[in-house]
Amino acid sequence: MSQTLGSLPIGAKVKDANTKFLGEPIVWLKADKDHTDYPTNSTTLITEKIIALRAFDAKEPNNTDSNRQSYGNNKYSVSNIDQWLNSDAAAGQWYTAKHEADQAPTTVSTHVSANTYTEDAGFLNGFSSYFKSQLLETTLKVALNTVTDGGDYESITRKVFLASRAETFGAAENSVMEGSLLSIFSENTNACRIAYVTQACVDDSDYSSDPAAGAAWYWWLRTPNSSISRYVRYVFSGGYLFYSYAFNGFYGVRPLCNLSSDILVSDTVDEDGCYVIQLPPEAPDTINVKTPIYCDPDYNTGGIEGGKAEVSWSAGSNCKTYKLERSINGGEFYEIYVGDNLAYEDVITDNINTVQYRVAGLSGTTSTSYTTSSVVVVQDNYPPFISGDNTAFGDVATRIKYNYTVYDGDDVNVTVKEYVNTTLIKTYTATGSANNVFEIDLETWNGLSTGDNYIKIEVEDDDGSTATQTKHFNKIGGVIEFVYEPFGSSISAVPKAINVKLDLKMPLDASIEVLATNNANDTQPVWDDITTAALSGTNHVFSNTAKQQGVTYYNVKIKVKINRNGADGEIKLYGMKCQLDCSLT
């Protein structure tokens, strides 16, 4: 479940798991909701902690103002920090000069006192595309110093910005109120303004006197000290107001932004105590309606499911469920399904001439836009139907005989054609329903090569509607081999003769080979062809009379190999009788 960002209490911690700085998700605090002069229906966020130490602005050696030459520029709208905060550029590409004397924060001492950041990526570079897309343009008041910038204030529009003196202390700068006190600072005490540095902030800094991770530290405001061109206001580590040179690179950055209050967040906090921003659902890319759709009021089911439309759609990102709507005969869309499936089977009745579908993704109370199908015309003629499916037969050694039934729900004549591979072998006409056997004749079978082949059944009714079924099979050669060891492997005396009788059933065109050996324990047994003897039931005298040196016992084995040779009929070896003679001299 989820709730809105606007419903969270002031001070609640919020994060987007995919919006990061220095490799870590940014943790924000809810600072206000519907703050005066901020965007309508907006929630203001400020980083929970100081996330970086950066100079407000670099020294500007070419500036005509000596203070800005030596200490940087305190005009927020042209400052380095403002430009960096609002850039999503890659490393080293965020800076462009804002005026003729502008200078990037490139070199320690020459430009900033510590922590150069010209070669960094823009602050927004680590933000998720969703978070960046939700940042609201916010119009801000910024006081101007009276020495070089004319006093009073300027209005600027930014997506990410620093807080002002008025927003943190409720006080004016040179009589200019740069907004009003944010709710998170409504107590207007030093304690509520104290901020602490993150571990990543400390690890990133090259300042010689870095604070310890978790220590209270100073953080910049956008407000200048209005009486001079080099000083910028900041919040001291103790929470009170102070000012410093703009080029000082060891002061902290604590950005703010505004998001829509309608953005969804988790209804419970994660392990960091944060409510996590929930990505909105995205509509499915596609919706498909299986065509044609049939519905004939005179249809005789005959075992076929009819009057159905199969609708399916792709998964939408961050969608928990889907809502499917239907329009009949060009009328209004109305809901027919809500659930987490990606398919739905709709019932088509005989009053429906055309149908159209659309689907939206849902996540909590948020719905995506619709993805809509084309209009489908409902047909009143059912196509023929063939029982079974396209499942392959697998390995096949004998001629195929396949039983199937042809149906046509409209009870009209159908023409049936049977193919073996691409060769038409039979055509017949049926009415209503017909049972048939697809049988490959012996000549066709023998002409097929071993390996992949298929049978195909095509059916067409009088109205031109068709059905096709194709079943592949792997024709194998039909060779069967058996190995027998009828007497065990520990025969002491040399077996001299053997009598084998086979209880066998096989087609006349099939062939058989029977082999026997009396030294099966040897590494190279001598195999005799005893086929004639086995078929006639007579004795066979072994050609071998000795066993291999080092082999203790004789062993008799018999091999039976039957080749079907394309013949039809069963091949069964019911049993075998064997007699062994070791006494011949």
Buried (B, 14 or more C-beta within 10 A) or exposed (E): EBBBBBBBEBEBBBBBEBBBBBEBBBBBBBBBBBBEEBBEBBBBBBBBBBBBBBBBBBBBEEBEBEBBBBBBBBBBBBBBBBBBBBBBBEEEBBBEEBEEBBBBBBEBEEBBBBBBBBEBBBBBBBBBEBBBEBBBEBEBBBBBBBBBBEBEBBEBEBBBBBBBBBBBBBBBBBEBBBBBBBBBBEEEEBEEBBBBBBEBBBEBBEBEEBBEBEEBBBBBBBBBBBEBBBBBBBBBBEBEBEBBBBBBBBBBBBBBBBBBBBBBBBEEBEEEEBBBBBBBBBBBEEBBBEEBBBBBEEBBEBEBEBBBBEBBBEEBBBBEBBBBBBBBEEEEBEEBBEEEEBEBEBEBEEEBEBBBBBBBBBBBEBBBEBBBBEEBEBBBBBBBBBBEEEEEBEEBBBBBEBEBBBBBBBBBEBBBBBBBEEEEBBEEEBEBBBEBEBBBEEEBBEEBEEEEBBBBBBBBBEBEBEBBBEBBBBBBEBEBEEEBEBBEEEBEEBBBBBBBBBEBEBBEBBEBBBBBBBBBBBEEBBBBEBBEBBBEEEBBEBEBEEBEEEBEBBBBBBBBBBBBBBBEBEBEBEEBEBEBBEEEE
